[in-house]
Each structure stands twice: as C-alpha cells, then as structure tokens.
C-alpha cells in the first residue's frame, strides 16, 4: 500500500487524525484513519459536498473506540486528485478501488446521504464483501423526491441562507429551525470546527455540481432489487428530512431483507448527529 504524509502514527481523536494519501485507480486519494488496527474496518462515505472535515468527531471518536474507522475523499473531492465521478455507480467503483488498494477483502460500510447511495451500490455489486451496512439520511435509486427539479434550488438557497447568517449551510439543511434544532446545529458545527490544523481542501464548484447531477440521476433510475443486499443493515433518519424524504428510509427498510429502522423525533437530515448518543449506541451494537 503506497502512502504519503507526515506520519502513519494513530491519533487519539478524529480532530487530530493524520491526513494520509493512497494511490488508487490512477489517482492520489486522501483519507484519515482512527481506531485500533485489525478486525473488520468501517469505511465512511460522506454527504454531498463533504470532505474529511465534515465528519462529526463525536460520532467517529465513539465508533473508533472499538473499530478501525477509515474515511476517504473520492476523486476530485477535497485534497484528492482527479475529477468527481459522474454517476453513483462510478463513485462506487472508485470506492472499491480505494478499498482494494488498502488490501481489505471484507468490510463494514457507513453511508450518509449521498454516501448512502454509494454504499447501496457497493452492497449490491459486492454482497460477499460487505459484512455490515449502515444507511443514514438516504434513499433508494428511483426514490420519490430525489430527482425533483427543485432539489438543487433548495441546496443553493440554504447555502445563501448560511452565508447571510454567517454560518454553514448545514445549519439549515440538516436541522429544524426551532429551539432544539438550532441548539443541535450550533453544537454540531462547533464539533466540526474542532480540527484547526491540516484541514482538508473544500470541494470545487464543478465537483459539487457533478455530485448534484449524479444525485438527480440516481433519483430517476429504475428501482434496484434491494433483496440483493444480504448484509445486516441499520437504517436511520430524522422524522422530517427535507433533503432526502424520510419516507425513503422506510422504503429501504421494507425492501432490504435483514434491516432495522430508527426514525429520530423532531429532527431532519442530520437527525443521526442531533441524537448522537443514541445513534452511536445503535451503530456500535449493530457492528458488534
């Protein structure tokens, strides 16, 4: 495995984890790793526009106490070289290339939002390799609402709202605008800012637009036969997800044979991070 970077030593927290680089598929892909080596690693697949700095440290620190956790930037994202893959299928292929370059045969997958689309595709393409699957804030190919023409408009409007409020768009995209949601958003964004050195590069505008188009294409696909996902699957979402409608999490649960579903109250797309302590416990139980 070819690596670059200042050190390969393991950090104690996600906010201080070393940024590493790996050659895969002709590109240099950026990743960070936390937790004990050995055992089945958990690969994390992120949401629209996200880089390594978008992962909630509270979630990863809890997960890494018992598991080897690896988060990556796909080609064209963050500090990785190359161009953003144009389809979910191509993103899944790039992810498998990265996992193969790590020398890993069996693995667990956690996919949030866009990452959940990619995780489903991998679990369908390589069912024998996925031991456990977690799908959060996501939905199936052909899912109602994913390909809505106004989807991009909602995303850009929330980005404008964030800029006007001198905040992050995720405050509006992920959380309710009530007292509880605002408090959860502040705490979530505070945790994301914990890392002050060696931060990842932001995704380019072109890369962001490519991801948006891939999401809309995924929503217009013919539905997959999700009975092909054989890994035990934990599905979770907030009860009012305006990014990927909550009903699609329920649809996944009905169509994936060995699955469980948790819907968190009074929360949106970021419900799994708003209800972090409960969600962390559920994920650790599921992976064990």
N, C-alpha and C positions, 0 to 999 in steps of 0.2 A: 504494500500500500504506500503510494508516494504522497508524502505530506510536506507542507512548508509551514513556517510560522515560528514565533519566538520561543515556544516551549510546547512540549507534549504532556506536561505535568497536569494532573487533575486539580481543578479548583474545588472549593467547598460550597460555592453558591453559583447560581446561574449568572448573577450580576458580575462575577469575576472570572467566568469560564474563558479559557483561552480560545481565540479565534484560530481556526485551522483551515487548511486548503488541501484539496484532493483532486487528482487528475481523473476524470471520468468522462467518457463519451467525447473526447477531444476538447473538453473544457476544464477550466480550473474552478471547482465548486467550493464555496465557503461553508463551513459548518462549525458548530460547537458541540461539545460532549460533556456530560456531567453524570456522576454516579459511579457505583462500583463496576469494575470490568468483569466480564464473564456473565454467563446466563444469556437469556434472550433479550437483545436490545430492543428499545422502543424508539421508533423513528417518528418524528413530529412533522406534520405537513400543515403549512400555515394558510391564513386567510388572504383575501385579495389585497395586493399591495404590500404585504407584510415582509419584513426582513427578520433577521435573527433577533433584533432588539424589540420586536413586537410580542415576544412570548412572555407571558406573565411569570415573573420569577417565583411567586408564591406557589404556583402550580408545579413548575418544574423542580423546584427545590424539594417539594414534598414527594414527587414521583421519584426523584433521583436518590432518595434515601434507601430505596430498595431495588432500583433498576438502573441499568445503563441507558441513559437518555441521549439521543442524537437528533439535533435539529439542523436542517440544511437550507441553503439558498439554491433554488433551481437555477438553471442557466438564465442569464440576463437579469437576475434579481439580486439586489444588494451588491456585495463585492464579487459575486461570481461572474465569470466571463461569459461571452456568448449572447444569444438572443432568447427572449422568453418564448417557450414553445407555444405554438398557435392553437393547440387543442388540449383538452384534458387527457386524451389518450397519449399524446406526445409528452405531456408532463409526467404521466405515469411511467412511461418508458425511460425518461431521464432519471426519475427517482430510482427505478430498478437498477439502472446503470451505476448510480452512486452506491446503492446498497451492495451490488456485486463487487465494486471496487473496494468496499470495506471488508470483503471476504466473508460476508454473512449469508447463510443459507436460509435460516428460519428467523422470523422477526415478528414483533408486535407493531401495530400502526395506530397512531392517533391523528385523525384529520379534523381540522376545524374549518367550517365554511367551505371555501374553495378547496382547502386541503382534504375535506371530506369527500369531495367529488373524486379527487385523485386516489384517495385511499380505497374507495369503492372499486375503481377501475383496476387497481392492483390486486385487490382481493378476488376479483372475477378472473383476471388474467393469470394469476399465480396462486390459486387457492391452497395449494400444498405448502406454500411458504409462509403464509400469514397465520400465526398461532392465535392471536387475539386482536380484535379490532374495536376501536372507539371512534364513533362518529358524533361530532358536536356541531350544532347550528348549521346543519347541512340538509341536502335532499337528493333525490334520485335523478338520473337522466330523464328528461321529459317531464320533470316535475312542474306542476302548475305554478306559475308566477316567476320562475327562474329566468325565463326568456322575455319577460314583459318589457316592452319598448321603453317604458319609463324607468326601468331599473337603473340605467346609467345616470339618468337625471337625478334620481334620489341620491345616488352616491355623490355626485358633484355638488348638489345642493347642501348636503351635510358637510362637505369639505368647505364650502363657502361659510356656512354657519360656524364651523370651527374656527375659521380664520377671523371672522368678525368678533367671535368671543375670545380670541387669542388663546385658543385651546386646540385640542386634537379632534379631528372629525369623528373618531371612535366614541367620543363622549356622546355624540348624537346618534351614531349608527348602532351602538351596542347596548345602550341603556335608556330606560324610561326617563322622561323629563319631570318626574315627580321627586319628592324629597329623598326617598330611599334610593332611587335611580341616580340622582345627582351625586349623592354621597358615595355610592358604589363606583361611579365613574371617576370621581376625584381620587379615590384610593387606588383604583386600577391604574390610572395614568401616573400616579406617584410611584407605584411599583415599577412601571416601565422605565421611569427616569432614574432608577437606582444605578444603572450602569453609566459611568461618567467617562470612562476611558475605553479606547479601542472599539468604538461603536461602528456598527455596520453602515455601509453607504445606503442611501434611500433608493428605492426603485425609480427608474426613469419614467417620464411621462409616456413614452412609446411603449415601454414594457407594461405599464399599468393599463393602457388601452388594449393591449393584446390580451391581457388576462380578462378584462371585461368582456371582450368579444368571445373568448373561449367559454366564459360562463353562460353567455346568451346562447351559444351554440349547444352547449350541454343541455340547457333547458328545452331546446327544440328537438333534441334527439328522440328517437323511438325508445320507449322504456326498455331497460335491461331486464333480463330474468334474474332477479336478485336471489333466487333459490340457489344460484351457483356460488353464493358466499357461504362457505362452510365454517368459517371461524366464529366462535362465540363473540357476539357483538353487543357492545353497550352504546345506546343511542341517547343523547341528551340535548335539551334545548330550553330556552325560556318560553313562557306561555304566550308572549306577544312578540315574536320575532318578525320585524318588518323587512329584514334583508333577505332571509330565506324563510318563507312562511312556515310557522310551527306545524301546520298540518302535514307538511312533508316529512317531518321527523316521525309522525305517527304512521305515515305511509311506509317509510322504511321499516319500521317495526313489524308491520303486518306482512311485509314481503321478504324479510330476511329471516330464515327459519329459526336459528338459535340466537334470538336477540332479546334484550330487555330495554325498557324505555323509561326515562325520567324526564318529566317536564317541571321546571322550576317556576314557582309563582312570582307574579309581579316583576317580570324581567323580560328582556329582549334577546337580541342576538348574542350578547355577551353574558347570558344567564349563567353559564357554567363557571365564569370567573366572578360574577357577582355572588354566587352561592359557592364560593371556592372551597370552603372547608368540607361541606357535604359532598361536593363533586370529587374532590381529591380522595376522600374516603372510598367513594364508589369506584373510582378508577383503580385504586390500589387493590381493592377487593376483587375487581374483575380480572386484573392482570395476574393475580396470585392464584 
